[in-house]
Amino acid sequence: MAGRAPRTTTASIPTNDLARCAPGWILDGEVRQLSKRTLEARRFLVDNLLWFLHQQEAATCGAPEVRAFLAYLNRGHEEPGGRWGNPRARRPVRPRTAQTYFTNLRTLFNFLVVEGYLEASPLETLRPPVARADQIQPFTQDEVAALLDAARLGRHRRRDEALALFLLDTGAHASEVCSLRIRDLDFQGRGCTVTGKGNKQRRLYFGARTMKALWAYLTEEARDPEEPLFTADSCRYAGDGLTRFGLRQTIVRLGRRAGITRARCSPHTFRHTFAVEFLRAGGNVFTLRELLGPYHPADGEPLRGAGESGGAAPEVQSGGSAEEAVAQSSHPL
């Protein structure tokens, strides 16, 4: 029986050609009206891939180079200069991040194949990384109190307190928080309309304590309804809308000031805490899934902490917001 004929297709591209052609992939996304977040992820991938290839002095990019790039993604934080040569990038990437890189690489090289720059994708022979769920621990009652105390001690205490309470009350995605405009708030109905993945809108609700904090924050100075709700505080970007990176850094600072080391201080930990407390307050799983919106398995199952052991997750009281969320969940979403 004759053996299978060896592949003769070319699955690598000169690095210089990749640098020239990759912007077309980003432009294609703009023409197709992909989300701002997706376009940012594409630019980030291209910049980091080209940086890595130049660091390795790789003349071409094929399966070996892509495999080395993905390996570096997982261990780059151990380098003296940090991942991507950034001294601040010294933490391991999350499982979801590694999977997202692989997916975007596959999309990039498929685009290059369709456009005729490659005969075959180098990712055809590579297996995707395993999407292990993060084991996210919700904040305890003491940690929530410490975070709120820390928020009131900073230079932007009204913004930080309103932000922390809003995250605890709504369980919103980081991208939804960053895209909020002042006009999206409905103080009379104690809620807001957020825009998520795929430009889909949904309704979220918050409690009286959060409403009071938001009102105090917004009355600090005159604001236009079209302005972002939460703004940056750095000198360079002061007044601009808070980015996902800026949101994450703000929460990290609050956690450091609060002395929290047990739980990871991130927007998703607030989201997980909201989910646990919603169930503890008597909410049902199906309504919670509607309130949480789009969910990715690699984020860590938000329902796991409260639903399995009926008491393993630490109890949190952020001011009765979970009970109010249960009451409001009868509203149309």
Contacts in CASP RR format, 6 or more apart in sequence:
PFRMAT RR
TARGET T0000
AUTHOR 0000-0000-0000
METHOD contacts of the structure
MODEL  1
MAGRAPRTTTASIPTNDLARCAPGWILDGEVRQLSKRTLEARRFLVDNLL
WFLHQQEAATCGAPEVRAFLAYLNRGHEEPGGRWGNPRARRPVRPRTAQT
YFTNLRTLFNFLVVEGYLEASPLETLRPPVARADQIQPFTQDEVAALLDA
ARLGRHRRRDEALALFLLDTGAHASEVCSLRIRDLDFQGRGCTVTGKGNK
QRRLYFGARTMKALWAYLTEEARDPEEPLFTADSCRYAGDGLTRFGLRQT
IVRLGRRAGITRARCSPHTFRHTFAVEFLRAGGNVFTLRELLGPYHPADG
EPLRGAGESGGAAPEVQSGGSAEEAVAQSSHPL
7 120 0 8 1.000
9 119 0 8 1.000
9 120 0 8 1.000
10 118 0 8 1.000
10 119 0 8 1.000
10 120 0 8 1.000
11 62 0 8 1.000
11 63 0 8 1.000
11 118 0 8 1.000
11 119 0 8 1.000
11 120 0 8 1.000
11 121 0 8 1.000
11 122 0 8 1.000
11 124 0 8 1.000
11 125 0 8 1.000
12 60 0 8 1.000
12 61 0 8 1.000
12 62 0 8 1.000
12 63 0 8 1.000
12 65 0 8 1.000
12 118 0 8 1.000
12 122 0 8 1.000
13 21 0 8 1.000
13 60 0 8 1.000
13 61 0 8 1.000
13 62 0 8 1.000
13 112 0 8 1.000
13 117 0 8 1.000
13 118 0 8 1.000
14 59 0 8 1.000
14 60 0 8 1.000
14 61 0 8 1.000
15 50 0 8 1.000
15 53 0 8 1.000
15 54 0 8 1.000
15 58 0 8 1.000
15 59 0 8 1.000
15 60 0 8 1.000
15 61 0 8 1.000
17 117 0 8 1.000
18 49 0 8 1.000
18 50 0 8 1.000
18 53 0 8 1.000
18 61 0 8 1.000
18 112 0 8 1.000
19 50 0 8 1.000
21 112 0 8 1.000
21 115 0 8 1.000
21 117 0 8 1.000
22 46 0 8 1.000
22 49 0 8 1.000
22 50 0 8 1.000
22 108 0 8 1.000
23 46 0 8 1.000
24 111 0 8 1.000
25 42 0 8 1.000
25 46 0 8 1.000
25 107 0 8 1.000
25 108 0 8 1.000
25 111 0 8 1.000
25 112 0 8 1.000
26 39 0 8 1.000
26 42 0 8 1.000
26 43 0 8 1.000
26 46 0 8 1.000
28 111 0 8 1.000
29 38 0 8 1.000
29 39 0 8 1.000
29 42 0 8 1.000
30 39 0 8 1.000
35 197 0 8 1.000
35 198 0 8 1.000
35 199 0 8 1.000
37 175 0 8 1.000
37 197 0 8 1.000
37 244 0 8 1.000
41 100 0 8 1.000
41 104 0 8 1.000
42 104 0 8 1.000
42 108 0 8 1.000
45 101 0 8 1.000
45 104 0 8 1.000
45 105 0 8 1.000
45 108 0 8 1.000
46 108 0 8 1.000
48 84 0 8 1.000
49 61 0 8 1.000
49 69 0 8 1.000
49 105 0 8 1.000
51 84 0 8 1.000
51 85 0 8 1.000
52 68 0 8 1.000
52 69 0 8 1.000
52 72 0 8 1.000
52 84 0 8 1.000
53 61 0 8 1.000
53 65 0 8 1.000
53 69 0 8 1.000
56 65 0 8 1.000
56 68 0 8 1.000
58 65 0 8 1.000
61 122 0 8 1.000
62 122 0 8 1.000
63 122 0 8 1.000
63 123 0 8 1.000
63 125 0 8 1.000
63 126 0 8 1.000
65 122 0 8 1.000
66 105 0 8 1.000
66 122 0 8 1.000
66 123 0 8 1.000
66 126 0 8 1.000
67 126 0 8 1.000
69 105 0 8 1.000
70 98 0 8 1.000
70 101 0 8 1.000
70 102 0 8 1.000
70 105 0 8 1.000
70 126 0 8 1.000
70 129 0 8 1.000
72 83 0 8 1.000
73 83 0 8 1.000
73 93 0 8 1.000
73 97 0 8 1.000
73 98 0 8 1.000
73 101 0 8 1.000
74 92 0 8 1.000
74 93 0 8 1.000
74 98 0 8 1.000
76 82 0 8 1.000
76 83 0 8 1.000
76 89 0 8 1.000
77 83 0 8 1.000
77 89 0 8 1.000
77 90 0 8 1.000
77 91 0 8 1.000
77 92 0 8 1.000
77 93 0 8 1.000
79 85 0 8 1.000
81 87 0 8 1.000
82 88 0 8 1.000
82 89 0 8 1.000
82 90 0 8 1.000
83 89 0 8 1.000
83 90 0 8 1.000
83 93 0 8 1.000
94 134 0 8 1.000
94 298 0 8 1.000
95 129 0 8 1.000
95 130 0 8 1.000
95 131 0 8 1.000
95 132 0 8 1.000
95 133 0 8 1.000
95 134 0 8 1.000
95 298 0 8 1.000
96 131 0 8 1.000
96 134 0 8 1.000
96 296 0 8 1.000
96 298 0 8 1.000
96 299 0 8 1.000
98 129 0 8 1.000
99 128 0 8 1.000
99 129 0 8 1.000
99 131 0 8 1.000
99 298 0 8 1.000
102 123 0 8 1.000
102 126 0 8 1.000
102 128 0 8 1.000
102 129 0 8 1.000
103 128 0 8 1.000
105 123 0 8 1.000
106 121 0 8 1.000
106 123 0 8 1.000
109 118 0 8 1.000
109 121 0 8 1.000
109 122 0 8 1.000
109 123 0 8 1.000
110 121 0 8 1.000
112 118 0 8 1.000
112 121 0 8 1.000
113 119 0 8 1.000
113 120 0 8 1.000
113 121 0 8 1.000
131 297 0 8 1.000
131 298 0 8 1.000
132 298 0 8 1.000
133 297 0 8 1.000
133 298 0 8 1.000
133 299 0 8 1.000
133 300 0 8 1.000
133 301 0 8 1.000
134 268 0 8 1.000
134 298 0 8 1.000
134 299 0 8 1.000
134 300 0 8 1.000
135 300 0 8 1.000
136 264 0 8 1.000
136 268 0 8 1.000
136 269 0 8 1.000
136 272 0 8 1.000
136 299 0 8 1.000
136 300 0 8 1.000
137 262 0 8 1.000
137 263 0 8 1.000
137 264 0 8 1.000
137 269 0 8 1.000
137 272 0 8 1.000
137 313 0 8 1.000
137 314 0 8 1.000
138 263 0 8 1.000
138 269 0 8 1.000
138 272 0 8 1.000
138 273 0 8 1.000
138 275 0 8 1.000
138 276 0 8 1.000
138 277 0 8 1.000
138 305 0 8 1.000
138 313 0 8 1.000
138 314 0 8 1.000
138 316 0 8 1.000
139 147 0 8 1.000
139 260 0 8 1.000
139 263 0 8 1.000
139 269 0 8 1.000
139 270 0 8 1.000
139 273 0 8 1.000
139 314 0 8 1.000
139 316 0 8 1.000
140 262 0 8 1.000
140 263 0 8 1.000
140 314 0 8 1.000
140 315 0 8 1.000
140 316 0 8 1.000
141 314 0 8 1.000
141 315 0 8 1.000
141 316 0 8 1.000
141 317 0 8 1.000
143 258 0 8 1.000
143 260 0 8 1.000
143 262 0 8 1.000
143 263 0 8 1.000
144 168 0 8 1.000
144 273 0 8 1.000
144 316 0 8 1.000
144 317 0 8 1.000
144 318 0 8 1.000
146 255 0 8 1.000
146 258 0 8 1.000
146 259 0 8 1.000
146 260 0 8 1.000
147 164 0 8 1.000
147 254 0 8 1.000
147 255 0 8 1.000
147 258 0 8 1.000
147 260 0 8 1.000
147 265 0 8 1.000
148 161 0 8 1.000
148 164 0 8 1.000
148 165 0 8 1.000
149 258 0 8 1.000
150 160 0 8 1.000
150 254 0 8 1.000
150 255 0 8 1.000
150 257 0 8 1.000
150 258 0 8 1.000
150 259 0 8 1.000
151 157 0 8 1.000
151 160 0 8 1.000
151 161 0 8 1.000
151 163 0 8 1.000
151 164 0 8 1.000
151 254 0 8 1.000
152 160 0 8 1.000
152 161 0 8 1.000
153 257 0 8 1.000
154 160 0 8 1.000
154 257 0 8 1.000
155 233 0 8 1.000
156 233 0 8 1.000
158 213 0 8 1.000
158 216 0 8 1.000
158 217 0 8 1.000
158 220 0 8 1.000
159 217 0 8 1.000
159 230 0 8 1.000
159 231 0 8 1.000
159 233 0 8 1.000
160 250 0 8 1.000
160 254 0 8 1.000
161 213 0 8 1.000
161 217 0 8 1.000
162 210 0 8 1.000
162 213 0 8 1.000
162 214 0 8 1.000
162 216 0 8 1.000
162 217 0 8 1.000
162 230 0 8 1.000
163 177 0 8 1.000
163 230 0 8 1.000
163 247 0 8 1.000
163 250 0 8 1.000
164 251 0 8 1.000
164 254 0 8 1.000
164 270 0 8 1.000
165 206 0 8 1.000
165 209 0 8 1.000
165 210 0 8 1.000
165 213 0 8 1.000
165 214 0 8 1.000
165 318 0 8 1.000
165 321 0 8 1.000
166 172 0 8 1.000
166 177 0 8 1.000
166 206 0 8 1.000
166 210 0 8 1.000
166 213 0 8 1.000
166 214 0 8 1.000
167 177 0 8 1.000
167 267 0 8 1.000
167 270 0 8 1.000
167 271 0 8 1.000
167 274 0 8 1.000
168 210 0 8 1.000
168 270 0 8 1.000
168 273 0 8 1.000
168 274 0 8 1.000
168 318 0 8 1.000
168 321 0 8 1.000
169 205 0 8 1.000
169 206 0 8 1.000
169 207 0 8 1.000
169 210 0 8 1.000
169 274 0 8 1.000
169 318 0 8 1.000
169 321 0 8 1.000
169 324 0 8 1.000
169 325 0 8 1.000
170 192 0 8 1.000
170 204 0 8 1.000
170 205 0 8 1.000
170 206 0 8 1.000
170 274 0 8 1.000
171 204 0 8 1.000
171 270 0 8 1.000
171 271 0 8 1.000
171 274 0 8 1.000
171 275 0 8 1.000
171 291 0 8 1.000
171 292 0 8 1.000
172 194 0 8 1.000
172 204 0 8 1.000
172 271 0 8 1.000
173 194 0 8 1.000
173 196 0 8 1.000
173 197 0 8 1.000
173 267 0 8 1.000
173 271 0 8 1.000
173 293 0 8 1.000
173 294 0 8 1.000
174 244 0 8 1.000
174 247 0 8 1.000
174 248 0 8 1.000
174 267 0 8 1.000
174 268 0 8 1.000
175 196 0 8 1.000
175 197 0 8 1.000
175 244 0 8 1.000
176 194 0 8 1.000
176 195 0 8 1.000
176 196 0 8 1.000
176 204 0 8 1.000
177 194 0 8 1.000
177 230 0 8 1.000
177 242 0 8 1.000
177 247 0 8 1.000
177 267 0 8 1.000
178 228 0 8 1.000
178 230 0 8 1.000
178 241 0 8 1.000
178 242 0 8 1.000
178 243 0 8 1.000
178 244 0 8 1.000
178 247 0 8 1.000
179 194 0 8 1.000
179 195 0 8 1.000
179 196 0 8 1.000
180 192 0 8 1.000
180 194 0 8 1.000
180 228 0 8 1.000
180 229 0 8 1.000
180 230 0 8 1.000
181 225 0 8 1.000
181 226 0 8 1.000
181 227 0 8 1.000
181 228 0 8 1.000
181 229 0 8 1.000
182 218 0 8 1.000
182 223 0 8 1.000
182 224 0 8 1.000
182 225 0 8 1.000
182 226 0 8 1.000
182 227 0 8 1.000
182 228 0 8 1.000
182 229 0 8 1.000
183 225 0 8 1.000
183 226 0 8 1.000
184 192 0 8 1.000
184 193 0 8 1.000
184 194 0 8 1.000
184 229 0 8 1.000
185 191 0 8 1.000
185 192 0 8 1.000
185 214 0 8 1.000
185 229 0 8 1.000
186 192 0 8 1.000
186 193 0 8 1.000
187 211 0 8 1.000
187 214 0 8 1.000
187 215 0 8 1.000
189 205 0 8 1.000
190 205 0 8 1.000
190 206 0 8 1.000
190 207 0 8 1.000
190 208 0 8 1.000
190 211 0 8 1.000
190 328 0 8 1.000
191 203 0 8 1.000
191 204 0 8 1.000
191 205 0 8 1.000
191 206 0 8 1.000
192 203 0 8 1.000
192 204 0 8 1.000
192 206 0 8 1.000
193 201 0 8 1.000
193 202 0 8 1.000
193 203 0 8 1.000
193 204 0 8 1.000
194 201 0 8 1.000
194 202 0 8 1.000
194 203 0 8 1.000
194 204 0 8 1.000
195 201 0 8 1.000
196 202 0 8 1.000
196 294 0 8 1.000
197 294 0 8 1.000
200 294 0 8 1.000
202 290 0 8 1.000
202 293 0 8 1.000
202 333 0 8 1.000
203 331 0 8 1.000
203 332 0 8 1.000
203 333 0 8 1.000
204 291 0 8 1.000
205 324 0 8 1.000
205 325 0 8 1.000
205 328 0 8 1.000
205 329 0 8 1.000
205 331 0 8 1.000
206 214 0 8 1.000
206 321 0 8 1.000
206 324 0 8 1.000
207 320 0 8 1.000
207 321 0 8 1.000
207 324 0 8 1.000
208 324 0 8 1.000
209 318 0 8 1.000
209 319 0 8 1.000
209 320 0 8 1.000
209 321 0 8 1.000
210 321 0 8 1.000
227 241 0 8 1.000
228 239 0 8 1.000
228 240 0 8 1.000
228 241 0 8 1.000
228 242 0 8 1.000
230 241 0 8 1.000
230 242 0 8 1.000
230 247 0 8 1.000
231 238 0 8 1.000
231 239 0 8 1.000
231 240 0 8 1.000
231 241 0 8 1.000
231 242 0 8 1.000
232 238 0 8 1.000
232 239 0 8 1.000
232 240 0 8 1.000
232 241 0 8 1.000
232 242 0 8 1.000
232 243 0 8 1.000
232 246 0 8 1.000
237 243 0 8 1.000
242 250 0 8 1.000
244 267 0 8 1.000
247 267 0 8 1.000
248 266 0 8 1.000
248 267 0 8 1.000
251 265 0 8 1.000
251 266 0 8 1.000
251 267 0 8 1.000
251 270 0 8 1.000
252 265 0 8 1.000
252 266 0 8 1.000
254 265 0 8 1.000
255 265 0 8 1.000
256 265 0 8 1.000
263 269 0 8 1.000
268 299 0 8 1.000
271 292 0 8 1.000
271 302 0 8 1.000
272 300 0 8 1.000
272 302 0 8 1.000
272 305 0 8 1.000
273 316 0 8 1.000
273 318 0 8 1.000
274 322 0 8 1.000
274 325 0 8 1.000
275 288 0 8 1.000
275 292 0 8 1.000
275 302 0 8 1.000
275 303 0 8 1.000
275 306 0 8 1.000
276 302 0 8 1.000
276 305 0 8 1.000
276 306 0 8 1.000
276 313 0 8 1.000
276 316 0 8 1.000
277 316 0 8 1.000
277 318 0 8 1.000
277 321 0 8 1.000
277 322 0 8 1.000
278 288 0 8 1.000
278 291 0 8 1.000
278 322 0 8 1.000
278 325 0 8 1.000
278 326 0 8 1.000
279 285 0 8 1.000
279 288 0 8 1.000
279 303 0 8 1.000
279 306 0 8 1.000
279 307 0 8 1.000
280 306 0 8 1.000
280 315 0 8 1.000
280 322 0 8 1.000
281 320 0 8 1.000
281 322 0 8 1.000
281 323 0 8 1.000
281 325 0 8 1.000
281 326 0 8 1.000
282 326 0 8 1.000
283 326 0 8 1.000
283 329 0 8 1.000
285 303 0 8 1.000
287 329 0 8 1.000
288 302 0 8 1.000
288 303 0 8 1.000
289 295 0 8 1.000
290 329 0 8 1.000
290 333 0 8 1.000
291 325 0 8 1.000
291 329 0 8 1.000
291 333 0 8 1.000
292 302 0 8 1.000
295 302 0 8 1.000
305 312 0 8 1.000
305 313 0 8 1.000
306 313 0 8 1.000
END
